[in-house]
Amino acid sequence: MCLMEPTPQALARTYTDRVYPDPWEKVLDYRRVQEYAAEHPKAGRVRVGRALELPASRVRGWLDDGVPDPVRAINTAIDHGWLEPEPDNEVAAGLVDLLAHVLAGGSISKKWFTPAVAPGRRVDLDEIRHAFKRVGVETTTRNADADSRATELVPKEDASVLGRCLVTMGAAHGDKTTLERLPPVVWEVPAPARRSFAQIYVRHRGLNYDDKSTKRIQVNRPASFIQDLRYLLDDVVDGSVTVDDGGITIPADTVRELRAA
């Protein structure tokens, strides 16, 4: 079975480095140093550096328990089971659900990669808290007492690593309005996980009409993103949906079939 994002390579490449144009190469060099040192425990930084054609100054830090940020992130993601999940397992389903919450009702901060999700009329704090907990992360509430900002749930720990994993899966890093497609991983998971993604998205973004149960999704996204969302809804329900300028209309019977009221 094919594995899906996040991969170690993609996670490493969410970092920037002054020396390595490709941060994954830094991970590989670090691993080479650790392997050589394990095989030659008496070798100092100069010998290790010469053997591997690396500067002794760089090797010294890695031999003195220094760990590059991308390596630390990969280790954290491995501990949580986030890397290369099989599409039909619980980790993949949990990550895809959380991805839906972030895309529809949250964001990932540009500077720190922190994922945050705000509740709505049909998505409460308990549901969001459960979505984070499903991938092994406890949450804390921020902005609860700020009148001008939405209350959000954010991870208590490993926030940056989780946010980076979600970005490799297709979440927007910062501004969501330029996101042109639904994340490819949505199409890689089984039908129940795709349906769950659609339900979460519609419950976050669906607007009610005053006089009927029809819902309207109006989002400031490129037309290609809206079409992808329409294809997803067509895939997971038998009922029809319609697309027009800037949005999707979901008839009442389709809403009931999706159970997103």
C-alpha positions as CSV (number, residue, x, y, z in Angstrom):
1,M,0.0,0.0,0.0
2,C,1.3,3.5,-0.8
3,L,2.1,5.8,2.0
4,M,1.1,9.4,2.1
5,E,2.3,12.8,3.3
6,P,3.8,13.9,5.6
7,T,7.2,12.3,4.6
8,P,10.5,12.9,6.4
9,Q,11.8,14.7,3.3
10,A,8.8,17.0,3.0
11,L,8.8,17.8,6.8
12,A,12.5,18.6,6.7
13,R,12.0,21.0,3.7
14,T,9.6,23.1,5.7
15,Y,12.7,24.5,7.4
16,T,15.3,26.9,6.0
17,D,19.0,26.7,6.5
18,R,21.9,29.1,5.9
19,V,24.2,26.4,4.8
20,Y,22.0,23.7,3.2
21,P,19.8,24.8,0.2
22,D,17.9,21.5,0.8
23,P,17.4,20.9,4.6
24,W,16.9,17.2,3.9
25,E,20.6,17.0,3.0
26,K,21.4,18.3,6.5
27,V,19.3,15.5,8.0
28,L,21.3,13.0,5.9
29,D,24.6,14.5,6.9
30,Y,23.7,14.4,10.5
31,R,22.7,10.8,10.2
32,R,26.0,10.0,8.5
33,V,27.9,11.6,11.4
34,Q,26.0,9.7,14.0
35,E,26.5,6.4,12.1
36,Y,30.3,7.0,11.7
37,A,30.7,8.0,15.3
38,A,28.9,4.9,16.4
39,E,31.2,2.7,14.3
40,H,34.3,4.7,15.4
41,P,33.6,5.7,19.0
42,K,37.2,7.0,19.5
43,A,37.1,9.3,16.4
44,G,37.1,13.0,17.1
45,R,35.5,15.8,15.1
46,V,38.5,16.2,12.8
47,R,38.7,12.6,11.8
48,V,34.9,12.3,11.4
49,G,34.9,15.5,9.3
50,R,37.7,14.3,7.1
51,A,36.1,10.9,6.6
52,L,32.8,12.4,5.6
53,E,34.1,15.6,3.9
54,L,32.3,17.8,6.4
55,P,33.7,20.8,8.3
56,A,35.0,19.9,11.7
57,S,33.1,22.8,13.3
58,R,29.8,21.4,12.0
59,V,30.6,17.9,13.1
60,R,31.6,19.1,16.6
61,G,28.1,20.4,17.4
62,W,26.5,17.2,16.2
63,L,28.9,15.0,18.3
64,D,28.2,17.2,21.4
65,D,24.5,16.3,21.4
66,G,23.4,19.1,19.1
67,V,20.4,18.1,17.0
68,P,19.4,20.1,13.9
69,D,15.8,21.4,13.9
70,P,14.7,19.2,11.0
71,V,16.0,16.1,12.7
72,R,14.3,17.0,15.9
73,A,11.0,17.6,14.1
74,I,11.3,14.2,12.3
75,N,11.9,12.4,15.6
76,T,8.9,14.2,17.2
77,A,6.7,13.3,14.2
78,I,7.8,9.6,14.4
79,D,7.0,9.5,18.1
80,H,3.4,10.7,17.3
81,G,3.1,8.3,14.3
82,W,2.5,11.2,11.9
83,L,5.0,10.3,9.2
84,E,4.0,8.3,6.1
85,P,0.8,6.9,7.5
86,E,-1.0,4.3,5.5
87,P,-4.1,5.9,4.0
88,D,-6.5,3.5,5.6
89,N,-5.2,3.7,9.2
90,E,-6.5,5.8,12.1
91,V,-3.6,8.2,12.1
92,A,-4.3,9.2,8.5
93,A,-8.0,9.6,9.2
94,G,-7.2,11.8,12.2
95,L,-4.7,14.0,10.3
96,V,-7.2,14.4,7.4
97,D,-10.0,15.4,9.8
98,L,-7.7,17.9,11.5
99,L,-6.7,19.2,8.1
100,A,-10.4,19.8,7.3
101,H,-10.8,21.8,10.5
102,V,-7.7,23.9,9.7
103,L,-8.7,24.6,6.1
104,A,-12.3,25.5,7.0
105,G,-12.1,27.0,10.4
106,G,-8.5,27.7,11.2
107,S,-5.1,28.7,10.1
108,I,-1.4,27.9,10.4
109,S,0.7,30.9,11.4
110,K,3.3,32.1,9.0
111,K,6.1,32.6,11.5
112,W,5.7,29.7,13.9
113,F,3.7,27.1,11.9
114,T,1.2,26.9,14.8
115,P,-2.2,25.4,13.8
116,A,-5.2,27.1,15.3
117,V,-8.9,26.3,14.9
118,A,-11.9,28.4,15.9
119,P,-15.3,27.0,16.7
120,G,-18.5,27.9,14.8
121,R,-22.2,27.5,15.1
122,R,-22.1,23.8,14.2
123,V,-18.5,23.0,15.3
124,D,-17.9,23.4,19.0
125,L,-14.7,23.5,21.1
126,D,-15.2,19.9,22.2
127,E,-15.2,18.6,18.7
128,I,-12.0,20.6,17.8
129,R,-10.4,19.4,21.0
130,H,-11.2,15.8,20.1
131,A,-9.7,16.3,16.6
132,F,-6.4,17.4,18.1
133,K,-6.5,14.7,20.7
134,R,-7.1,12.1,18.0
135,V,-3.6,12.7,16.6
136,G,-2.1,12.7,20.1
137,V,-2.0,16.4,21.0
138,E,-3.6,18.2,24.0
139,T,-4.8,21.7,23.4
140,T,-5.2,25.1,25.1
141,T,-7.5,28.0,24.4
142,R,-6.3,31.4,23.3
143,N,-8.1,34.7,22.8
144,A,-11.0,33.6,25.1
145,D,-11.1,37.0,26.8
146,A,-10.3,39.0,23.7
147,D,-13.4,40.8,22.4
148,S,-11.8,41.6,19.0
149,R,-10.3,38.1,18.2
150,A,-11.9,34.7,17.8
151,T,-11.4,32.1,20.4
152,E,-9.1,29.4,19.1
153,L,-7.7,26.0,20.2
154,V,-4.0,25.5,19.7
155,P,-1.7,22.6,20.6
156,K,-0.1,22.6,24.1
157,E,3.0,20.9,22.7
158,D,4.7,20.1,19.4
159,A,2.6,22.8,17.7
160,S,5.2,23.7,15.1
161,V,5.9,20.1,14.1
162,L,2.2,19.4,13.7
163,G,1.7,22.5,11.7
164,R,4.5,21.7,9.4
165,C,3.1,18.2,8.9
166,L,-0.2,19.7,8.0
167,V,1.5,22.1,5.5
168,T,3.2,19.1,3.8
169,M,-0.3,17.6,3.5
170,G,-1.6,20.7,1.7
171,A,-2.7,23.1,4.4
172,A,-2.0,26.8,3.6
173,H,1.0,28.2,5.4
174,G,-0.4,31.7,6.3
175,D,-2.9,33.1,3.8
176,K,-5.5,30.6,2.8
177,T,-7.1,32.7,0.0
178,T,-4.4,31.7,-2.5
179,L,-4.9,27.9,-2.0
180,E,-5.7,26.7,-5.4
181,R,-6.7,23.0,-4.9
182,L,-7.9,20.7,-2.2
183,P,-5.0,18.9,-0.6
184,P,-4.1,15.8,-2.7
185,V,-4.2,13.6,0.5
186,V,-8.0,14.0,0.5
187,W,-8.2,11.8,-2.6
188,E,-5.7,9.3,-1.2
189,V,-7.7,8.2,1.9
190,P,-10.7,5.8,1.8
191,A,-14.3,7.0,1.2
192,P,-15.3,7.3,4.9
193,A,-12.3,9.6,5.6
194,R,-13.2,11.7,2.5
195,R,-16.8,11.9,3.6
196,S,-15.7,13.0,7.1
197,F,-13.5,15.7,5.6
198,A,-16.5,17.0,3.6
199,Q,-18.8,17.0,6.6
200,I,-16.3,19.0,8.7
201,Y,-15.8,21.5,5.9
202,V,-19.5,22.0,5.3
203,R,-20.3,22.3,9.0
204,H,-17.6,25.0,9.4
205,R,-18.3,26.9,6.2
206,G,-21.9,26.2,5.3
207,L,-24.3,29.2,5.6
208,N,-28.0,28.6,6.3
209,Y,-30.8,30.2,4.5
210,D,-33.5,31.7,6.7
211,D,-36.4,29.9,5.1
212,K,-35.0,26.5,4.1
213,S,-32.4,23.9,5.0
214,T,-30.3,24.5,1.9
215,K,-26.7,25.5,2.7
216,R,-24.4,27.8,0.9
217,I,-20.6,27.7,1.0
218,Q,-19.1,31.1,0.1
219,V,-15.3,31.2,0.3
220,N,-12.7,33.6,-0.9
221,R,-10.8,30.9,-2.9
222,P,-9.7,30.4,-6.5
223,A,-12.3,28.8,-8.8
224,S,-10.1,25.7,-9.0
225,F,-10.4,25.2,-5.2
226,I,-14.2,25.6,-5.3
227,Q,-14.4,23.1,-8.2
228,D,-12.3,20.6,-6.2
229,L,-14.7,21.0,-3.3
230,R,-17.6,20.4,-5.6
231,Y,-15.9,17.2,-6.9
232,L,-15.4,16.0,-3.4
233,L,-19.1,16.5,-2.5
234,D,-20.2,14.8,-5.7
235,D,-17.9,11.9,-4.7
236,V,-19.2,11.4,-1.2
237,V,-23.0,12.0,-1.6
238,D,-25.6,10.9,-4.2
239,G,-27.4,14.2,-4.1
240,S,-26.6,17.1,-6.3
241,V,-24.7,20.3,-5.6
242,T,-24.4,23.4,-7.8
243,V,-21.5,25.8,-8.3
244,D,-21.8,29.4,-9.3
245,D,-19.7,32.5,-8.9
246,G,-17.6,32.1,-5.8
247,G,-19.6,29.4,-4.1
248,I,-21.5,26.1,-3.8
249,T,-25.1,25.6,-3.1
250,I,-26.0,22.3,-1.3
251,P,-29.7,21.4,-1.4
252,A,-31.5,20.3,1.8
253,D,-31.7,16.6,0.9
254,T,-28.0,16.6,0.1
255,V,-27.3,18.3,3.4
256,R,-29.3,15.6,5.2
257,E,-27.5,12.9,3.3
258,L,-24.2,14.4,4.3
259,R,-25.4,14.8,7.9
260,A,-23.9,18.3,8.0
261,A,-26.9,20.2,9.3
